[in-house]
């Protein structure tokens, strides 16, 4: 993937609105600031960009992402390049840790096809009330109101939705009746760089993003792809978190590294991005999450890494504000 300047290919009135662009294996991604463009003209501008860039011999496909600033809570996306790296667990515990520090935080479970936040927060089976056709977030005993597609469909039901339907569900969750004093909205994104992520950066444009990965090379490669999407859209990377970092044997206490060690921190240094911290591979984290008792809510040793990461995220948010 390479940054490519398409300004010479675009109409002169559109070129200044482009805030980022990359070309990857024939696919051009163009990010356009939609704020100055009247809503009725945005579709025409998008088509004009596609038509102009598609004329290039090195371009096979054009994808246009239109972004605009949005009033309301500061949105922080939590993403990963692949599934199974503990992104949802990190998001829930980060939200709880921020709430413990006095931040008014809400959480959106945007993993439309595999929602897990109802399990982690112990709100399975609960249904949100609605007002003006918008859901009202569910409260939790941890001080974090939250919403998930898992609250809106029958438990265990598989969703076979095409991209536009999943993107529409994301909008329903983000534009819910969040409390007026909500300061930060954490978005637990699905893995990868699909339609939900594109809708997030295009329609809601997060103020920043946290990337989660395990230390092994394959996970890091996928995390880098997720980071490139945010970078292309002009969304700052708050930092990287290394999950499943070190396993202490419950019998002998010896620490091993089944997924490697230090890979995420090394990647952060190489990419000149902040390293937020590491979360160990510990049975207590898995058991607490499955039981609706996230470790960040307690006072044990397992809460400490989440609280330390929350300190750094809170500092970034304060500087941003």
C-alpha positions in Angstrom: 0.0 0.0 0.0 1.3 3.5 -0.9 0.2 7.0 -0.4 -0.7 8.4 -3.8 -1.5 12.0 -4.7 -4.6 12.1 -6.9 -5.0 15.9 -6.9 -3.9 16.2 -10.5 -6.6 13.8 -11.6 -9.5 15.5 -9.8 -11.6 18.5 -10.7 -9.9 21.6 -9.2 -12.9 22.4 -7.0 -12.7 18.9 -5.4 -9.0 18.4 -5.0 -8.6 20.7 -2.0 -11.2 18.6 -0.1 -9.2 15.4 -0.2 -7.7 14.7 3.2 -6.0 11.4 2.4 -5.5 8.9 -0.3 -3.8 5.5 -0.9 -3.4 3.0 -3.7 -3.2 -0.6 -2.8 -3.0 -3.3 -5.5 -5.2 -1.4 -7.9 -7.7 -0.2 -5.3 -7.7 3.6 -4.7 -9.2 4.9 -1.4 -9.9 8.6 -1.4 -11.0 10.4 1.8 -13.0 13.6 1.2 -13.9 16.2 3.8 -17.7 16.4 3.3 -18.3 19.2 5.8 -18.2 22.1 3.2 -20.3 20.1 0.7 -24.1 20.5 0.9 -25.8 17.2 1.6 -27.7 17.2 -1.6 -24.5 17.4 -3.6 -22.3 14.8 -1.8 -23.4 11.9 -4.0 -22.5 13.9 -7.1 -19.1 14.7 -5.7 -18.5 11.1 -4.8 -19.4 10.0 -8.4 -17.1 12.7 -9.8 -14.2 11.5 -7.7 -14.8 7.9 -8.8 -15.0 8.8 -12.5 -11.9 11.0 -12.4 -9.7 8.5 -10.6 -10.9 5.5 -12.5 -9.4 6.9 -15.6 -5.9 6.1 -14.3 -4.3 3.0 -15.8 -3.0 1.8 -12.4 -6.5 2.0 -10.8 -9.0 -0.9 -11.0 -11.4 0.1 -8.2 -12.1 3.4 -6.5 -13.5 3.7 -3.0 -14.5 7.1 -1.6 -14.9 7.8 2.1 -16.6 11.1 2.9 -16.1 12.4 6.5 -17.5 15.3 8.5 -17.0 16.5 12.0 -19.9 15.4 14.4 -21.1 17.1 17.5 -21.7 15.0 20.7 -19.5 12.6 22.6 -15.9 12.2 21.6 -15.8 8.8 19.7 -12.9 6.4 20.3 -12.8 3.3 18.1 -11.2 0.1 19.3 -10.2 -2.1 16.4 -8.1 -5.1 15.4 -7.1 -6.7 12.1 -8.4 -10.1 13.0 -10.8 -11.8 15.4 -9.8 -13.6 18.6 -7.3 -11.1 19.9 -9.4 -10.0 22.8 -10.6 -6.7 21.4 -14.1 -6.8 23.0 -12.6 -7.7 26.4 -10.2 -4.8 26.2 -12.9 -2.4 25.1 -15.2 -3.4 28.0 -12.5 -3.2 30.6 -11.1 0.0 29.2 -14.6 1.5 29.5 -15.0 0.4 33.1 -11.5 1.7 34.0 -12.3 5.1 32.5 -15.6 5.2 34.4 -13.7 4.5 37.6 -11.6 7.5 36.8 -14.6 9.7 36.6 -15.0 9.8 32.8 -18.7 9.7 31.6 -18.3 6.9 29.1 -20.7 4.8 27.0 -20.0 1.8 24.9 -21.3 0.6 21.5 -20.8 -3.0 20.5 -20.4 -2.6 16.8 -19.5 -6.2 16.2 -22.8 -6.7 14.5 -22.2 -10.4 13.6 -20.6 -11.5 16.8 -21.7 -9.2 19.7 -20.2 -10.2 23.0 -20.6 -7.1 25.3 -24.0 -8.4 26.7 -22.1 -11.4 28.1 -19.2 -9.3 29.4 -21.5 -6.8 31.1 -24.0 -9.4 32.3 -26.9 -7.9 30.4 -27.9 -10.9 28.3 -31.6 -11.1 27.7 -32.2 -7.4 28.5 -34.0 -5.3 25.9 -33.5 -1.5 25.6 -36.5 0.8 25.7 -37.0 3.2 22.8 -37.8 6.8 22.5 -38.6 8.5 19.1 -37.6 5.2 17.5 -34.1 5.4 19.0 -32.9 2.9 21.6 -32.1 4.0 25.2 -28.7 2.5 26.3 -28.8 -0.1 29.0 -27.3 0.8 32.3 -24.7 -1.5 34.0 -23.6 -2.0 37.5 -20.1 -0.8 36.4 -21.3 2.7 35.5 -21.0 2.1 31.7 -24.2 2.5 29.7 -24.0 0.3 26.6 -25.8 -1.0 23.5 -25.3 -4.0 21.4 -27.0 -5.8 18.5 -27.1 -8.7 21.0 -29.7 -6.7 22.9 -31.9 -6.2 19.9 -32.0 -9.7 18.4 -32.8 -13.1 20.0 -29.8 -14.6 21.8 -27.8 -16.9 19.6 -29.6 -15.8 16.4 -27.2 -15.6 13.4 -27.4 -12.4 11.4 -27.1 -12.9 7.6 -27.0 -9.2 6.7 -25.4 -7.6 3.7 -23.1 -4.6 4.3 -25.7 -1.8 4.1 -27.9 -3.5 6.7 -24.9 -3.9 9.1 -23.9 -0.2 8.5 -27.5 0.8 9.2 -27.4 -1.1 12.5 -24.2 0.7 13.5 -25.9 4.1 12.9 -28.9 3.0 15.1 -26.5 2.1 18.0 -24.3 5.2 17.7 -27.2 7.6 17.3 -29.1 6.2 20.3 -30.3 8.3 23.3 -27.0 8.6 25.1 -27.0 10.8 28.2 -26.3 14.5 27.5 -23.3 14.4 29.8 -21.6 11.4 27.9 -18.1 12.5 27.3 -16.6 9.5 25.5 -18.2 6.8 23.3 -16.1 3.7 22.9 -16.9 1.7 19.7 -16.0 -2.0 19.8 -15.5 -2.6 16.1 -15.7 -5.9 14.3 -12.3 -7.3 13.1 -11.0 -6.3 9.8 -11.7 -3.3 7.5 -15.2 -4.0 6.1 -18.4 -2.0 5.7 -18.9 -1.3 9.4 -15.5 0.3 9.7 -16.0 2.3 6.5 -19.3 3.6 7.8 -17.7 4.5 11.1 -14.9 6.6 9.6 -17.2 8.1 7.0 -20.3 9.0 9.0 -19.0 9.3 12.5 -15.3 9.9 12.2 -13.8 8.9 15.5 -11.5 11.3 17.3 -9.0 8.5 17.7 -8.5 4.7 17.6 -6.9 2.1 19.8 -5.6 -1.0 18.1 -5.4 -4.4 19.8 -3.2 -7.3 18.7 -1.6 -10.4 20.1 2.2 -10.5 19.7 2.5 -13.0 16.8 3.4 -11.9 13.3 0.1 -12.7 11.6 -2.0 -10.7 14.0 0.4 -7.8 13.7 0.2 -7.8 9.9 -3.6 -7.6 10.1 -3.5 -4.9 12.8 -1.3 -2.9 10.5 -4.0 -3.1 7.8 -6.6 -1.8 10.3 -4.2 1.0 11.3 -3.8 2.0 7.6 -7.6 2.5 7.3 -7.7 4.9 10.2 -4.5 6.6 9.0 -6.0 7.1 5.5 -9.1 8.6 7.0 -7.1 11.1 9.0 -8.0 9.4 12.3 -5.1 9.5 14.9 -4.0 6.2 16.4 -4.1 6.7 20.2 -1.9 3.7 20.6 -1.4 -0.1 20.4 -2.2 -2.7 23.1 -0.5 -6.1 23.3 -3.0 -8.7 24.5 -2.4 -12.3 25.6 1.1 -11.3 26.6 2.7 -13.9 28.8 1.1 -16.8 30.6 1.8 -17.7 34.2 1.3 -21.4 34.9 -1.2 -21.7 37.8 0.7 -24.7 39.2 4.4 -23.7 39.0 4.2 -20.0 38.3 6.6 -20.2 35.4 5.8 -17.6 32.7 5.7 -18.7 29.1 4.9 -16.8 25.9 2.7 -19.0 23.7 1.9 -16.1 21.3 5.4 -14.5 21.5 6.3 -11.5 23.5 7.0 -7.8 22.8 5.9 -7.9 19.1 3.3 -5.2 19.5 5.6 -2.9 21.4 8.3 -3.4 18.8 5.7 -2.7 16.0 4.6 0.5 17.8 8.2 1.7 18.0 8.8 0.9 14.3 5.6 2.7 13.3 6.3 5.6 15.7 3.0 5.1 17.5 2.4 5.1 21.3 2.5 1.7 23.1 -0.3 1.7 25.7 0.5 -1.5 27.5 0.1 -5.2 27.6 -2.6 -7.5 29.0 -1.4 -11.0 30.2 -3.0 -14.3 29.1 -4.7 -15.1 32.4 -7.6 -17.5 33.2 -9.1 -14.9 35.6 -9.7 -12.5 32.7 -11.5 -15.1 30.7 -13.5 -16.4 33.6 -14.5 -12.9 34.7 -15.6 -11.9 31.2 -17.7 -15.0 30.8 -19.3 -14.5 34.1 -20.2 -10.8 33.6 -17.6 -9.6 36.1 -14.9 -7.8 34.1 -11.6 -7.7 36.1 -11.2 -3.9 35.6 -14.1 -3.5 38.0 -12.2 -5.2 40.9 -9.2 -4.3 43.0 -7.1 -7.4 42.2 -3.9 -7.6 40.1 -5.9 -8.2 36.9 -7.4 -4.7 37.1 -4.0 -3.0 37.1 -3.0 -3.3 33.4 -6.5 -2.0 32.3 -6.3 0.9 34.7 -2.8 1.7 33.4 -4.0 1.7 29.8 -7.0 3.8 30.8 -4.6 6.4 32.3 -2.9 6.9 28.9 -6.2 7.0 27.0 -7.6 9.5 29.4 -4.5 11.7 29.1 -4.9 11.6 25.3 -8.6 12.5 25.6 -7.8 15.4 27.9 -5.2 16.7 25.5 -7.6 16.4 22.7 -10.4 18.2 24.6 
